[in-house]
Amino acid sequence: MHNEDYARQAIPHLKPEYFHDPVDKKVYSLIDQYIHTYNSVPTKEALVIEVNNTDGLSEDQFKLAVSLVQSLDDITVKKDDKW
């Protein structure tokens, strides 16, 4: 997550129930908890640690969660994009 301003604007408008996939929901929850706990946007490395410390994920879900976190580096929000 490279754009902290965007994350701080978007996260308050998201809710766990918006995510139907359990892995997506878990990763969102970890990001949200991290921001509320540390008052900063987590790095990819911090999220991987959070995923490692999470109970209740199957081995497949764990692998998907780590893959999702790794892919967050590739997601960028350009201020000049027009919707």
DSSP file (Angstrom, degrees, kcal/mol; ACC not computed):
  #  RESIDUE AA STRUCTURE BP1 BP2  ACC     N-H-->O    O-->H-N    N-H-->O    O-->H-N    TCO  KAPPA ALPHA  PHI   PSI    X-CA   Y-CA   Z-CA
    1    1 A M              0   0    0      0, 0.0     3,-0.1     0, 0.0    72,-0.1   0.000 360.0 360.0 360.0 109.4    0.0    0.0    0.0
    2    2 A H        +     0   0    0     73,-0.4     2,-1.0    70,-0.2    74,-0.1   0.685 360.0  69.6 -99.9 -20.4    1.9    3.0   -1.2
    3    3 A N     >  +     0   0    0      1,-0.2     4,-2.4     2,-0.1    -1,-0.2  -0.761  52.2 175.1-108.3  90.6   -0.7    5.8   -1.0
    4    4 A E  H  > S+     0   0    0     -2,-1.0     4,-2.7     1,-0.2     5,-0.2   0.873  79.6  55.3 -63.8 -38.5   -1.3    6.5    2.6
    5    5 A D  H  > S+     0   0    0      1,-0.2     4,-1.4     2,-0.2    -1,-0.2   0.933 110.7  45.3 -60.1 -45.3   -3.6    9.5    1.9
    6    6 A Y  H  > S+     0   0    0      1,-0.2     4,-2.6     2,-0.2     3,-0.3   0.927 112.4  51.2 -63.5 -44.8   -5.8    7.3   -0.3
    7    7 A A  H  X S+     0   0    0     -4,-2.4     4,-2.6     1,-0.2    -2,-0.2   0.911 108.6  51.2 -60.0 -43.2   -5.9    4.5    2.3
    8    8 A R  H  < S+     0   0    0     -4,-2.7    -1,-0.2     1,-0.2    -2,-0.2   0.803 114.5  44.2 -66.2 -28.2   -6.9    6.8    5.1
    9    9 A Q  H  < S+     0   0    0     -4,-1.4     4,-0.3    -3,-0.3    -2,-0.2   0.848 119.9  39.8 -81.6 -35.8   -9.7    8.1    3.0
   10   10 A A  H >X S+     0   0    0     -4,-2.6     3,-1.7    -5,-0.1     4,-0.6   0.903 102.5  65.0 -83.4 -43.2  -10.9    4.8    1.7
   11   11 A I  G >< S+     0   0    0     -4,-2.6     3,-1.6     1,-0.3    -1,-0.1   0.859  95.8  57.1 -54.6 -44.0  -10.6    2.5    4.7
   12   12 A P  G 34 S+     0   0    0      0, 0.0    -1,-0.3     0, 0.0    -2,-0.1   0.754 106.8  51.6 -62.0 -19.9  -13.2    4.3    6.9
   13   13 A H  G <4 S+     0   0    0     -3,-1.7     2,-0.3    -4,-0.3    -2,-0.2   0.529  96.2  85.5 -92.6  -7.2  -15.8    3.7    4.1
   14   14 A L    <<  -     0   0    0     -3,-1.6     3,-0.0    -4,-0.6     0, 0.0  -0.671  56.9-169.0 -95.3 150.8  -15.1   -0.1    3.8
   15   15 A K    >   -     0   0    0     -2,-0.3     3,-2.0     1,-0.1     4,-0.3  -0.974  33.3-117.1-135.4 149.7  -16.8   -2.7    6.0
   16   16 A P  G >  S+     0   0    0      0, 0.0     3,-1.9     0, 0.0    12,-0.1   0.840 111.5  64.4 -56.0 -33.5  -15.9   -6.4    6.4
   17   17 A E  G 3  S+     0   0    0      1,-0.3     8,-0.0    -3,-0.0    -3,-0.0   0.638  87.5  70.8 -68.9 -11.5  -19.3   -7.4    5.0
   18   18 A Y  G <  S+     0   0    0     -3,-2.0     2,-0.6     1,-0.1    -1,-0.3   0.676  88.2  74.4 -73.2 -16.4  -18.4   -5.9    1.7
   19   19 A F    <   +     0   0    0     -3,-1.9    -1,-0.1    -4,-0.3     6,-0.0  -0.876  55.7 179.3-104.2 116.7  -16.0   -8.7    1.2
   20   20 A H        +     0   0    0     -2,-0.6    -1,-0.2     4,-0.0    -2,-0.0   0.805  63.1  80.1 -86.2 -31.7  -17.6  -12.1    0.3
   21   21 A D  S  > S-     0   0    0      1,-0.1     4,-2.6     2,-0.0     5,-0.2  -0.638  77.5-140.3 -77.9 129.3  -14.4  -14.1    0.0
   22   22 A P  H  > S+     0   0    0      0, 0.0     4,-2.1     0, 0.0    -1,-0.1   0.830 101.2  51.0 -61.8 -32.2  -13.1  -15.1    3.5
   23   23 A V  H  > S+     0   0    0      2,-0.2     4,-2.6     1,-0.2     5,-0.2   0.932 111.2  47.2 -70.7 -44.7   -9.5  -14.4    2.5
   24   24 A D  H  > S+     0   0    0      1,-0.2     4,-2.6     2,-0.2     5,-0.2   0.921 113.0  50.2 -59.3 -43.6  -10.2  -10.9    1.2
   25   25 A K  H  X S+     0   0    0     -4,-2.6     4,-2.5     1,-0.2    -1,-0.2   0.903 110.9  48.9 -61.9 -42.5  -12.2  -10.2    4.3
   26   26 A K  H  X S+     0   0    0     -4,-2.1     4,-2.4     2,-0.2    -2,-0.2   0.922 111.9  47.6 -65.5 -45.0   -9.4  -11.4    6.6
   27   27 A V  H  X S+     0   0    0     -4,-2.6     4,-2.2     2,-0.2    -2,-0.2   0.917 112.4  50.0 -64.5 -42.3   -6.8   -9.3    4.8
   28   28 A Y  H  X S+     0   0    0     -4,-2.6     4,-2.9    -5,-0.2    -2,-0.2   0.941 110.8  50.0 -58.1 -46.3   -9.0   -6.3    4.9
   29   29 A S  H  X S+     0   0    0     -4,-2.5     4,-2.8     1,-0.2     5,-0.2   0.883 109.4  51.1 -61.6 -39.1   -9.6   -6.8    8.6
   30   30 A L  H  X S+     0   0    0     -4,-2.4     4,-2.2     2,-0.2    -1,-0.2   0.901 111.6  47.3 -65.0 -40.3   -5.9   -7.1    9.2
   31   31 A I  H  X S+     0   0    0     -4,-2.2     4,-2.5     2,-0.2    -2,-0.2   0.940 113.8  47.8 -64.2 -47.0   -5.2   -3.8    7.4
   32   32 A D  H  X S+     0   0    0     -4,-2.9     4,-2.2     1,-0.2    -2,-0.2   0.924 113.2  47.3 -61.0 -46.4   -8.0   -2.1    9.3
   33   33 A Q  H  X S+     0   0    0     -4,-2.8     4,-2.4     1,-0.2    -1,-0.2   0.897 111.1  52.1 -62.2 -40.9   -6.8   -3.4   12.7
   34   34 A Y  H  X S+     0   0    0     -4,-2.2     4,-3.1    -5,-0.2     6,-0.4   0.934 109.5  48.5 -62.4 -46.7   -3.2   -2.4   11.9
   35   35 A I  H  X S+     0   0    0     -4,-2.5     4,-1.7     1,-0.2    -1,-0.2   0.912 114.4  46.0 -61.7 -42.2   -4.2    1.1   11.0
   36   36 A H  H  < S+     0   0    0     -4,-2.2    -1,-0.2    -5,-0.2    -2,-0.2   0.847 118.1  43.0 -69.9 -32.8   -6.3    1.5   14.2
   37   37 A T  H  < S+     0   0    0     -4,-2.4    -2,-0.2    -5,-0.2    -3,-0.2   0.920 130.2  21.3 -77.8 -45.4   -3.5    0.0   16.3
   38   38 A Y  H  < S-     0   0    0     -4,-3.1    -3,-0.2     2,-0.3    -2,-0.2   0.460  92.6-129.3-107.5  -3.0   -0.5    1.7   14.9
   39   39 A N  S  < S+     0   0    0     -4,-1.7     2,-0.3    -5,-0.4    -4,-0.2   0.848  78.2  88.7  55.1  37.3   -2.0    4.8   13.3
   40   40 A S  S    S-     0   0    0     -6,-0.4    -2,-0.3    -5,-0.1    -1,-0.2  -0.981  86.6 -95.6-154.4 160.2   -0.2    4.0   10.0
   41   41 A V        -     0   0    0     -2,-0.3   -37,-0.1    -3,-0.1    -9,-0.1  -0.628  48.9-115.2 -78.3 132.8   -0.7    2.0    6.9
   42   42 A P        -     0   0    0      0, 0.0     2,-0.1     0, 0.0    -1,-0.1  -0.341  20.9-126.7 -70.8 148.0    1.0   -1.4    7.1
   43   43 A T     >  -     0   0    0      1,-0.1     4,-2.1    -2,-0.0     5,-0.2  -0.424  29.8-106.2 -79.1 166.6    3.8   -2.4    4.9
   44   44 A K  H  > S+     0   0    0      1,-0.2     4,-2.1     2,-0.2     5,-0.2   0.904 123.0  52.4 -59.6 -41.6    3.6   -5.6    2.9
   45   45 A E  H  > S+     0   0    0      1,-0.2     4,-1.9     2,-0.2    -1,-0.2   0.895 107.6  50.8 -63.5 -41.2    6.1   -7.2    5.3
   46   46 A A  H  > S+     0   0    0      1,-0.2     4,-2.2     2,-0.2    -1,-0.2   0.889 109.8  50.8 -64.2 -39.1    4.0   -6.2    8.4
   47   47 A L  H  X S+     0   0    0     -4,-2.1     4,-2.7     2,-0.2    -2,-0.2   0.885 106.7  53.4 -66.7 -38.2    0.9   -7.7    6.8
   48   48 A V  H  X S+     0   0    0     -4,-2.1     4,-2.4     2,-0.2    -1,-0.2   0.910 109.1  49.8 -62.4 -40.3    2.7  -11.0    6.1
   49   49 A I  H  X S+     0   0    0     -4,-1.9     4,-1.6     2,-0.2    -2,-0.2   0.919 110.6  50.1 -61.9 -43.5    3.6  -11.1    9.8
   50   50 A E  H  < S+     0   0    0     -4,-2.2     4,-0.3     1,-0.2    -2,-0.2   0.901 110.2  49.8 -62.4 -41.0   -0.1  -10.4   10.7
   51   51 A V  H >< S+     0   0    0     -4,-2.7     3,-1.5     1,-0.2    -1,-0.2   0.919 108.6  53.1 -63.4 -42.5   -1.2  -13.2    8.4
   52   52 A N  H 3< S+     0   0    0     -4,-2.4    -1,-0.2     1,-0.3    -2,-0.2   0.821 109.7  49.2 -60.3 -31.6    1.4  -15.6   10.0
   53   53 A N  T 3< S+     0   0    0     -4,-1.6     2,-0.4    -5,-0.1    -1,-0.3   0.391  89.9 107.8 -89.1   2.7   -0.1  -14.7   13.4
   54   54 A T    <   -     0   0    0     -3,-1.5     3,-0.4    -4,-0.3     2,-0.2  -0.681  55.4-153.6 -89.0 131.2   -3.7  -15.3   12.3
   55   55 A D        +     0   0    0     -2,-0.4     3,-0.1     1,-0.2    -2,-0.1  -0.621  69.2  44.2 -92.7 158.6   -5.5  -18.4   13.5
   56   56 A G  S    S+     0   0    0      1,-0.3     2,-0.4    -2,-0.2    -1,-0.2   0.477  75.8 121.5  91.5   3.1   -8.4  -20.0   11.7
   57   57 A L        -     0   0    0     -3,-0.4    -1,-0.3     4,-0.0     2,-0.0  -0.839  57.6-131.5 -98.6 135.8   -7.0  -20.0    8.1
   58   58 A S     >  -     0   0    0     -2,-0.4     4,-2.8     1,-0.1     5,-0.2  -0.265  34.1-100.3 -69.7 170.4   -6.6  -23.3    6.3
   59   59 A E  H  > S+     0   0    0      1,-0.2     4,-2.2     2,-0.2     5,-0.2   0.911 125.9  48.2 -60.9 -41.9   -3.3  -24.0    4.6
   60   60 A D  H  > S+     0   0    0      2,-0.2     4,-2.3     1,-0.2    -1,-0.2   0.914 112.2  48.5 -64.8 -42.9   -4.9  -23.0    1.2
   61   61 A Q  H  > S+     0   0    0      2,-0.2     4,-2.7     1,-0.2    -2,-0.2   0.897 109.7  53.1 -64.0 -39.8   -6.4  -19.8    2.7
   62   62 A F  H  X S+     0   0    0     -4,-2.8     4,-2.5     2,-0.2    -2,-0.2   0.934 109.8  47.7 -59.2 -46.9   -3.1  -18.9    4.3
   63   63 A K  H  X S+     0   0    0     -4,-2.2     4,-2.3     1,-0.2    -2,-0.2   0.898 112.9  48.8 -62.6 -40.8   -1.3  -19.3    0.9
   64   64 A L  H  X S+     0   0    0     -4,-2.3     4,-2.6     2,-0.2    -1,-0.2   0.895 110.4  51.4 -65.2 -40.0   -4.0  -17.2   -0.8
   65   65 A A  H  X S+     0   0    0     -4,-2.7     4,-2.5     2,-0.2    -2,-0.2   0.920 111.2  46.7 -64.1 -44.0   -3.8  -14.5    1.9
   66   66 A V  H  X S+     0   0    0     -4,-2.5     4,-2.6     2,-0.2    -1,-0.2   0.912 112.9  50.4 -64.2 -41.5    0.0  -14.3    1.6
   67   67 A S  H  X S+     0   0    0     -4,-2.3     4,-1.8     2,-0.2    -2,-0.2   0.906 110.5  49.7 -62.0 -42.3   -0.3  -14.1   -2.2
   68   68 A L  H  X S+     0   0    0     -4,-2.6     4,-0.9     2,-0.2    -2,-0.2   0.931 111.2  48.4 -62.2 -46.2   -2.9  -11.3   -1.9
   69   69 A V  H >< S+     0   0    0     -4,-2.5     3,-0.9     1,-0.2     4,-0.4   0.915 110.1  52.2 -60.9 -42.9   -0.7   -9.3    0.4
   70   70 A Q  H >< S+     0   0    0     -4,-2.6     3,-1.0     1,-0.2     4,-0.2   0.859 106.4  54.6 -61.3 -34.7    2.3   -9.8   -2.0
   71   71 A S  H >< S+     0   0    0     -4,-1.8     3,-1.6     1,-0.2     4,-0.5   0.674  86.2  81.4 -74.9 -16.2    0.1   -8.5   -4.8
   72   72 A L  G X< S+     0   0    0     -3,-0.9     3,-0.9    -4,-0.9    -1,-0.2   0.775  81.8  65.5 -62.0 -24.6   -0.7   -5.3   -2.9
   73   73 A D  G <  S+     0   0    0     -3,-1.0    -1,-0.3    -4,-0.4    -2,-0.2   0.803  98.8  53.3 -63.5 -28.4    2.7   -3.9   -4.1
   74   74 A D  G <  S+     0   0    0     -3,-1.6     2,-0.6    -4,-0.2    -1,-0.2   0.566  89.7  91.5 -85.3  -9.0    1.4   -4.0   -7.6
   75   75 A I    <   +     0   0    0     -3,-0.9   -73,-0.4    -4,-0.5     2,-0.4  -0.779  52.4 168.1 -92.8 121.4   -1.7   -2.0   -6.8
   76   76 A T        -     0   0    0     -2,-0.6     2,-0.6   -75,-0.1    -3,-0.0  -0.964  27.2-143.7-130.7 150.7   -1.3    1.7   -7.3
   77   77 A V        -     0   0    0     -2,-0.4     2,-0.5     3,-0.0   -71,-0.1  -0.959  15.0-152.5-114.6 119.9   -3.8    4.5   -7.4
   78   78 A K    >   -     0   0    0     -2,-0.6     3,-1.4     1,-0.1    -2,-0.0  -0.790  10.1-145.9 -95.2 131.8   -3.0    7.3   -9.8
   79   79 A K  T 3  S+     0   0    0     -2,-0.5    -1,-0.1     1,-0.3    -2,-0.0   0.742  98.5  57.3 -67.1 -22.0   -4.4   10.7   -8.9
   80   80 A D  T 3  S+     0   0    0      2,-0.1    -1,-0.3    -3,-0.0     2,-0.2   0.470  77.4 115.3 -91.3  -0.1   -4.9   11.6  -12.6
   81   81 A D    <   -     0   0    0     -3,-1.4     2,-0.5     2,-0.0    -4,-0.0  -0.484  55.8-149.8 -66.5 136.8   -7.2    8.6  -13.2
   82   82 A K              0   0    0     -2,-0.2    -2,-0.1     1,-0.1    -1,-0.0  -0.935 360.0 360.0-112.7 132.9  -10.7    9.7  -14.2
   83   83 A W              0   0    0     -2,-0.5    -1,-0.1     0, 0.0    -2,-0.0   0.394 360.0 360.0 -95.8 360.0  -13.7    7.5  -13.3
